[in-house]
Amino acid sequence: MDGVDRMLIAELQRDATQAYAALGKAVGLSAGAAHERVRKLRERGVIRRTTVDVDPAALGQGVLAFVMVDSSAWMGDSAEAFAAIPEIQEAHVIAGSASVLVKVRTATTARLQDVLRRLYAIEGVSGTQATVSLETFFERPVSPS
């Protein structure tokens, strides 16, 4: 990956809807060359997907919590069980006192409590510790540099 690829990624993170002509102009390439570079970045898995950044509160998902999941067994093979809970946005196997860290978005704290109950139904889960976020100062995408 060279500097042009990194500039393309930064431009796409800023606005993934822009036309290849505008994208190419921003990084000093023709529309065709920009399209080809983006295609190759997708093929190599550098660009995993294109998505829309939506305000969760506008969709009624204003409660954000990070949940540390304790376990009595290795949880690295439990991805499907965590993914089956739609309120879980991310799940990470971690080092430390807990085994898994999950990011959860719900409409209410009562729904969060229901998610915690469903977490306990996953084989090997022995405990949870939830931290509710009161405000998000900022979120940033991965820097291509």
N, C-alpha and C positions, 0 to 999 in steps of 0.2 A: 504494500500500500504506500503510495507516494503522497506528496503534498496536495496534488489536485484531488485525489480520492478523499483526503481529509477535508478539503474545502467543500467538496460535493456533499459529504455527510453532514457537515455543519449547516449548509444551506438547506438540505432536506429536513434536518431537525428543526430549523427555523420555520420552514413552510414546505411541507411535503406535497402540496397541491400545485406548486408552480409548474408551468410548462417546461419541457426540456430546453426550449429556446431561451427562456429566462434563466434557467439553471445554468446552461452553458455559458451565457453571457456573464453571469456572476463569477464564474471560475475561469473564464478565458478559453472556452471550447465552443465548437459548433453544437447545435442541437443534437445531431446524430452522434457525435463523439460523447456528449454527456449521457445520452441514452445508453450507449454501449458500455460506458464505464459503470453506470448504475446497474445495468443488467449483470455485469461481471461481479459487482459487489454483492448482489443478491445470490448469484450462483455460488459464491464462496462462503456465503452465510454471514458476511459482515453486516449486511442489512437483512435482519430476520423477518421484518414485516413492516407494513405501513399502516398507521392507525390514526385515530382522531383523539385528541386530548379533550375530554368532556369534564365539566364541573360536576363532581359527584353529588354535591348538595342540590344542584338543580334537578337531579334525577331522584331526589329523595333518599340519598345515601350519605347523610351528613355526619354519621358517627364513624370515626376512624380509630381503629385500635391495632396495636401490635401485641401479639400474644406469644409468650415464651411457652413452649410445650415440653414438658418433662416426659421421659419415657423409661420403660424398663427393658427396652430392646432397641436395636439399631433401627432407625426410622428412614434410612436412605432408600428403602425399597417401598415406601408407603406413598409415593407421589399420587397414585390414582385415588387413594382414600382421601387425601387432602383436596385434590382437584374436584372431587365429587361434592364438596361443600361450596356452592356458588358464591357465597359471600367472601371467600378467601381469594384475594387478588394475587398474593405471592406466598410461596412457602420456601424456606431455606433451611437446609441441614446446617447446623452451626456447631462450633466448638465452644465449650464453656459449661456452665451448670445446667443449661437446658439443651435439648437435642434439636429442636426445630423452632424457627421464628416464622410466624405467619403475619401477614398484613390483611386485616379484615375491614370491610366497609359494610355498614348496615344502616337502616333507617332510624333505629332506636336502640337504646341500651337493652331493652327487653329482647330484641332480635339478636344482639350481641350475646346475651346470656344463652339464647337458644343455640347459637354457633358453638359456644363453649361446651354445651351439653353434647352436641354432635361430635366435637373433637374427642371427648372422652369415650365415644363409641369406637374410635379407631383402635385397632389392636395394638397394644404396647404403650398407649398413652396413659400416663399415671398422674399427670397434673398439668395445670396451666397457670400462668400469671399474665393477666391482661393489663396493658397500659393504654388508656384512652387519650388520644391527642385532642387538645383544646383548640389549637390553631396550627396551621402549617405556614411557616414563614416563607418558605420557597421550596421548590423542587427543581432539580436541574437534570438535563439529559447527560448521558455519558459524553465526555469531551473527546472529540476525534483527534486531538493533538497529543 
